């Protein structure tokens, strides 16, 4: 049986909640991402 660990993303990119939208957009462009995890 597969486990979540078999399919999960291991090196997740996060950004702090206090970051600006411009910072988030730059990070996403720089890393080639379509989504970010926002830390509280």
C-alpha positions in Angstrom: 0.0 0.0 0.0 1.3 3.5 -0.9 1.9 6.0 1.8 1.6 9.8 1.7 5.5 9.9 1.9 5.7 8.1 -1.4 4.0 10.9 -3.3 4.5 14.0 -1.2 6.5 17.0 -2.2 9.6 17.0 -0.1 11.3 20.4 -0.5 8.3 22.7 -0.1 8.8 26.4 -0.6 7.2 28.7 1.9 6.8 32.4 2.5 5.9 34.3 5.6 2.4 35.7 5.9 3.8 39.3 6.4 5.5 39.2 2.9 4.2 41.5 0.2 2.5 40.2 -2.8 5.4 41.5 -4.9 7.8 39.3 -2.8 5.5 36.3 -3.3 5.3 36.9 -7.1 9.1 37.3 -7.3 9.7 34.1 -5.3 7.2 32.2 -7.5 8.8 33.4 -10.7 12.4 32.7 -9.5 11.5 29.2 -8.4 9.1 28.4 -11.3 6.2 27.8 -8.9 2.4 28.1 -9.3 1.7 28.0 -5.5 3.3 28.7 -2.2 2.7 27.6 1.4 2.1 30.7 3.5 3.5 30.5 7.1 1.6 32.3 9.8 
